[in-house]
């Protein structure tokens, strides 16, 4: 497995939102997120000044990301 890391842009947000929903639906969080709500939350982070947003890809598929403010 060779991970590739790159900056998240707006074109990545749908895939990130789907991964966010799938992750936080599971234990230990057991939260109910819609893809639309997750997309909006991630969009807000991405639009913030000093945002850091990096995705991890494995064989062309999103497998993780981090997004926050520095």
MDTraj code that builds the backbone (N, CA, C; nanometers):
import mdtraj as md
import numpy as np

residues = "UNK UNK UNK UNK UNK UNK UNK UNK UNK UNK UNK UNK UNK UNK UNK UNK UNK UNK UNK UNK UNK UNK UNK UNK UNK UNK UNK UNK UNK UNK UNK UNK UNK UNK UNK UNK UNK UNK UNK UNK UNK UNK UNK UNK UNK UNK UNK UNK UNK UNK UNK UNK UNK UNK UNK UNK UNK UNK UNK UNK UNK UNK UNK UNK UNK UNK UNK UNK UNK UNK".split()
xyz = np.array([
    [0.0849, -0.1165, 0.0000],
    [0.0000, 0.0000, 0.0000],
    [0.0898, 0.1232, 0.0000],
    [0.0731, 0.2053, -0.1020],
    [0.1491, 0.3290, -0.1108],
    [0.0523, 0.4461, -0.1046],
    [0.0560, 0.5183, 0.0062],
    [-0.0314, 0.6333, 0.0224],
    [0.0272, 0.7544, -0.0480],
    [-0.0607, 0.8326, -0.1076],
    [-0.0215, 0.9586, -0.1688],
    [-0.0982, 1.0689, -0.0977],
    [-0.0276, 1.1754, -0.0623],
    [-0.0862, 1.2866, 0.0108],
    [-0.0871, 1.4102, -0.0769],
    [-0.1970, 1.4854, -0.0696],
    [-0.2058, 1.6107, -0.1444],
    [-0.3095, 1.7008, -0.0771],
    [-0.3105, 1.8252, -0.1221],
    [-0.4007, 1.9258, -0.0671],
    [-0.5440, 1.8986, -0.1149],
    [-0.6400, 1.9145, -0.0257],
    [-0.7820, 1.9014, -0.0597],
    [-0.8279, 2.0298, -0.1276],
    [-0.9035, 2.0143, -0.2359],
    [-0.9692, 2.1300, -0.2967],
    [-1.1201, 2.1029, -0.2994],
    [-1.1951, 2.1984, -0.3490],
    [-1.3417, 2.1856, -0.3462],
    [-1.3921, 2.0618, -0.4199],
    [-1.3201, 2.0169, -0.5216],
    [-1.3614, 1.8976, -0.5963],
    [-1.3546, 1.7704, -0.5114],
    [-1.2812, 1.7746, -0.4018],
    [-1.2658, 1.6579, -0.3146],
    [-1.3714, 1.6507, -0.2046],
    [-1.4485, 1.7571, -0.1860],
    [-1.5346, 1.7657, -0.0682],
    [-1.6461, 1.6621, -0.0646],
    [-1.7011, 1.6237, -0.1773],
    [-1.8071, 1.5219, -0.1755],
    [-1.7527, 1.3892, -0.1240],
    [-1.6383, 1.3470, -0.1752],
    [-1.5771, 1.2219, -0.1288],
    [-1.5394, 1.2308, 0.0185],
    [-1.4869, 1.3459, 0.0611],
    [-1.4519, 1.3653, 0.2023],
    [-1.5769, 1.3601, 0.2897],
    [-1.6844, 1.4223, 0.2460],
    [-1.8094, 1.4219, 0.3225],
    [-1.8636, 1.2795, 0.3357],
    [-1.8566, 1.2024, 0.2300],
    [-1.9034, 1.0635, 0.2354],
    [-1.8202, 0.9811, 0.3331],
    [-1.6888, 1.0009, 0.3322],
    [-1.6016, 0.9301, 0.4258],
    [-1.6282, 0.9756, 0.5689],
    [-1.6507, 1.1040, 0.5878],
    [-1.6824, 1.1603, 0.7190],
    [-1.8080, 1.0934, 0.7762],
    [-1.9135, 1.0869, 0.6950],
    [-2.0394, 1.0255, 0.7383],
    [-2.0175, 0.8781, 0.7716],
    [-1.9481, 0.8060, 0.6860],
    [-1.9249, 0.6629, 0.7077],
    [-1.8433, 0.6382, 0.8345],
    [-1.7465, 0.7246, 0.8621],
    [-1.6613, 0.7080, 0.9795],
    [-1.7367, 0.7373, 1.1088],
    [-1.8038, 0.8520, 1.1142],
    [-1.8678, 0.8928, 1.2385],
    [-1.9996, 0.8209, 1.2652],
    [-2.0465, 0.7433, 1.1693],
    [-2.1644, 0.6586, 1.1893],
    [-2.1285, 0.5383, 1.2774],
    [-2.0019, 0.5008, 1.2765],
    [-1.9553, 0.3809, 1.3468],
    [-1.9173, 0.4120, 1.4918],
    [-1.8979, 0.3068, 1.5684],
    [-1.8523, 0.3162, 1.7054],
    [-1.7098, 0.3730, 1.7070],
    [-1.6721, 0.4544, 1.7976],
    [-1.7379, 0.4880, 1.9226],
    [-1.8315, 0.6092, 1.9127],
    [-1.8406, 0.6727, 1.7958],
    [-1.9183, 0.7966, 1.7844],
    [-2.0687, 0.7700, 1.7699],
    [-2.1039, 0.6818, 1.6785],
    [-2.2452, 0.6484, 1.6528],
    [-2.3295, 0.7730, 1.6265],
    [-2.2753, 0.8646, 1.5480],
    [-2.3448, 0.9896, 1.5165],
    [-2.4199, 0.9768, 1.3844],
    [-2.5259, 1.0526, 1.3716],
    [-2.6035, 1.0530, 1.2482],
    [-2.5769, 1.1831, 1.1740],
    [-2.4996, 1.1743, 1.0690],
    [-2.4682, 1.2872, 0.9821],
    [-2.5283, 1.2607, 0.8453],
    [-2.5789, 1.3643, 0.7832],
    [-2.6148, 1.3516, 0.6419],
    [-2.4923, 1.3941, 0.5612],
    [-2.4853, 1.3483, 0.4395],
    [-2.3745, 1.3884, 0.3530],
    [-2.3777, 1.5390, 0.3302],
    [-2.4976, 1.5947, 0.3198],
    [-2.5108, 1.7392, 0.2981],
    [-2.4567, 1.8190, 0.4170],
    [-2.4888, 1.7755, 0.5391],
    [-2.4393, 1.8445, 0.6583],
    [-2.2877, 1.8317, 0.6701],
    [-2.2357, 1.7137, 0.6419],
    [-2.0909, 1.6938, 0.6472],
    [-2.0220, 1.7791, 0.5408],
    [-2.0792, 1.7854, 0.4219],
    [-2.0240, 1.8672, 0.3140],
    [-2.0188, 2.0140, 0.3571],
    [-2.1272, 2.0623, 0.4175],
    [-2.1312, 2.2016, 0.4625],
    [-2.0257, 2.2283, 0.5697],
    [-2.0117, 2.1366, 0.6642],
    [-1.9113, 2.1530, 0.7710],
    [-1.7709, 2.1585, 0.7128],
    [-1.7402, 2.0659, 0.6225],
    [-1.6070, 2.0624, 0.5620],
    [-1.5840, 2.1838, 0.4726],
    [-1.6869, 2.2281, 0.4029],
    [-1.6763, 2.3497, 0.3201],
    [-1.6427, 2.4709, 0.4056],
    [-1.7059, 2.4800, 0.5217],
    [-1.6782, 2.5903, 0.6132],
    [-1.5320, 2.5895, 0.6571],
    [-1.4814, 2.4720, 0.6915],
    [-1.3401, 2.4622, 0.7286],
    [-1.2501, 2.5048, 0.6129],
    [-1.2807, 2.4540, 0.4939],
    [-1.1965, 2.4821, 0.3774],
    [-1.1942, 2.6306, 0.3435],
    [-1.3031, 2.6996, 0.3696],
    [-1.3127, 2.8422, 0.3393],
    [-1.2480, 2.9305, 0.4460],
    [-1.2170, 2.8734, 0.5603],
    [-1.1629, 2.9521, 0.6707],
    [-1.0183, 2.9938, 0.6428],
    [-0.9818, 3.1127, 0.6914],
    [-0.8415, 3.1534, 0.6809],
    [-0.7528, 3.0543, 0.7568],
    [-0.6357, 3.0333, 0.7039],
    [-0.5361, 2.9437, 0.7663],
    [-0.5840, 2.7997, 0.7768],
    [-0.6642, 2.7565, 0.6812],
    [-0.7110, 2.6180, 0.6775],
    [-0.5983, 2.5265, 0.6292],
    [-0.5868, 2.4115, 0.6927],
    [-0.4960, 2.3068, 0.6482],
    [-0.5829, 2.1873, 0.6126],
    [-0.5741, 2.1400, 0.4888],
    [-0.6597, 2.0304, 0.4420],
    [-0.5781, 1.9381, 0.3524],
    [-0.5572, 1.8163, 0.3992],
    [-0.4750, 1.7188, 0.3272],
    [-0.5523, 1.5885, 0.3158],
    [-0.5454, 1.5275, 0.1969],
    [-0.6112, 1.3984, 0.1757],
    [-0.5064, 1.2902, 0.1574],
    [-0.5453, 1.1684, 0.1929],
    [-0.4625, 1.0503, 0.1718],
    [-0.5337, 0.9619, 0.0702],
    [-0.4618, 0.9271, -0.0351],
    [-0.5178, 0.8436, -0.1409],
    [-0.4413, 0.7113, -0.1470],
    [-0.5145, 0.6044, -0.1745],
    [-0.4548, 0.4728, -0.1932],
    [-0.5108, 0.4154, -0.3224],
    [-0.4246, 0.3978, -0.4213],
    [-0.4670, 0.3458, -0.5516],
    [-0.5834, 0.4257, -0.6097],
    [-0.5777, 0.5573, -0.5962],
    [-0.6785, 0.6444, -0.6539],
    [-0.8051, 0.6618, -0.5715],
    [-0.8114, 0.5980, -0.4546],
    [-0.9304, 0.6079, -0.3692],
    [-0.8965, 0.6840, -0.2410],
    [-0.9874, 0.7712, -0.2003],
    [-0.9699, 0.8450, -0.0763],
    [-0.9779, 0.7470, 0.0403],
    [-0.8768, 0.7488, 0.1271],
    [-0.8790, 0.6602, 0.2435],
    [-0.8686, 0.7372, 0.3751],
    [-0.8456, 0.8684, 0.3666],
    [-0.8397, 0.9485, 0.4874],
    [-0.8141, 1.0938, 0.4537],
    [-0.8391, 1.1802, 0.5505],
    [-0.8100, 1.3221, 0.5313],
    [-0.8002, 1.3905, 0.6665],
    [-0.7379, 1.5052, 0.6661],
    [-0.7391, 1.5910, 0.7844],
    [-0.7711, 1.7313, 0.7366],
    [-0.8467, 1.8010, 0.8194],
    [-0.8855, 1.9372, 0.7836],
    [-0.9078, 2.0136, 0.9137],
    [-0.8503, 2.1309, 0.9191],
    [-0.8639, 2.2135, 1.0380],
    [-0.7977, 2.3477, 1.0157],
    [-0.7948, 2.4278, 1.1204],
    [-0.7334, 2.5593, 1.1147],
    [-0.6011, 2.5565, 1.1899],
    [-0.5013, 2.6215, 1.1347],
    [-0.3712, 2.6285, 1.2010],
    [-0.3566, 2.7593, 1.2746],
])
top = md.Topology()
chain = top.add_chain()
for i, resn in enumerate(residues, 1):
    res = top.add_residue(resn, chain, resSeq=i)
    for name in ("N", "CA", "C"):
        top.add_atom(name, md.element.get_by_symbol(name[0]), res)
traj = md.Trajectory(xyz[None], top)
